[in-house]
Amino acid sequence: MNHVRLLSSGLLLLTCLVPGGASAQSATHPSIADTSRTAFNAADVNKDSVLDVNEVVADSILAFGRVDTQRTGFISFSQLPRHSPERFRRADRDADGRLSLGEVVADRVHEFFLIDSNRDGVLSIEEVLSYAAAQRRTASK
């Protein structure tokens, strides 16, 4: 499965966590690390080289709006064709087959704390890349 962003450009966490392989790198497909860095930098609104939970929540809200183009207030799995079905089910807390803004934000906040390996309340790019690599290793087994 190719590396995919869940909700559009600028998303950090979901960008990094969809299983993918290093083979996604080419002239037309930047590496997962490059894409992750770009998304990280876009989400880092105050440009302090770390992401706090407020930046992650704000990024989630903006990205949700980019995907919910019909303004239904929900995102269906069909709007995310290359997204991990397991990840979608995990985020879909009420199991109605669609994600609300609240579900997306809740899932990203949950993930924020999973990624924050040193428990300092912010995410560094190193933590994000390390977590993404671990997710890809798990997915390839």
N, C-alpha and C positions, 0 to 999 in steps of 0.2 A: 504494500500500500504506500502510495506517495505521501509525503509530508503535506499537510493541509492545515490551513487556518480555519478555525470554526466559524468565526464571525466576520472576517474581512481583514483588510490591512490594519496594522497598528495593534493587533492583539498579541499580547505576549504569551500568556499562560496556555491558552488553548492551542496556540500555534505550535508550541513546543511539545505538547503532550499527545498529539495524535501519532500513533505508531508510524514510523517511516524508516527508511534505510538510508545509509550514506550514499547509496547509488542515485539518490535524487539530484546530486550535484552535476551540473553541466553548464554550458554557456547560457542556455535558456532557462535553466532551473538552478537558482543559487543554492548553496549548501544550506542545510538545516541551521547550522550555526550562524551563517550570514543572515538568513531570514529571521532567526530568533533575535539577533542583535538589532536588526532594523525595527522589529516589532517592540523590543524592549525600549529602544531609544524613543520611539513614538509615544509609548505609554508613560515614559519618564517626563512628565509635564514640567517639573521644576528643575530638571537637568542636574540632579545631584548624584547621578550614576547608580541609584538604587530605586526600587519601587516600593512604596508603602501601600498599605491596604486601600487607602483612599484613591490612589492612582489606579489600582486594579479595578476597583468598583466603577470609577468614572470611565475607564476604558471599556469595561463590560457594557455599560449603558450606551455609550456611543456606538460600539460595534453592533449591539443588538439592533439599534435603529437602522444601521446600514443593511442588515440582513432582512429585517422585517419590512420589506419594501411595500408590501400591500397594507401595512399598518393594521394588522389584525391583532397585534399584541402577543403573538406567538410565533415560534419558529418550528417548523416540522423537520423531520429527518430528511425528507426529500429536498429541502433547501440546503442541505449539507451533505451532498452525495458521497463525498470521500471521507466523511467523519467516522470515527470508530463507533459502531453500534453499542458496544459496552459503555463507552463514555456517555453517549446520548442517554442510555437507560439509567445510568447513575445520576445524571443531572435531572432527569424527568421524575421528580419526587412523587408526583401524584399519578404516574404511569398512565397519562392520558395520550401519549404519543406525540406530544408537542412540548416545547419549552417556553415558559413564560419568562419575562424579564427577571422576576424574582428567583426563578430556578437557575437561570444562567448566573446571576450575581452570587447566589448562595454557593453554587458549585465552584465558581472561581475563587471565592473567599476561602472555602474549604481547601482548595488546592493551594492557595497562597500559603497556608500554614503547613501543608505537606512539603512544599518546596523550601520553606525557610528552615533549612537544616541546622543553622547555628542559633536559631531562636532569638534573633536580634530585632525582629519586627519589621524587617525590610528584606527585599530580595535583591541579591547581586546577580549580575549576568552569569557569574560562575555557578551559582546555585541553580539557576534556570537551566543552563547547559548540562550540568551534572544530572539534574532530575530528568531532563529530556532524554539523555543517553540511557539512563536506567530504564525509562519507559520503553525505549526502542529495544533494549536487550530483552526485557520481559515479553514484549510483543512478538519477538522473533523466535521465542522458544516453543 
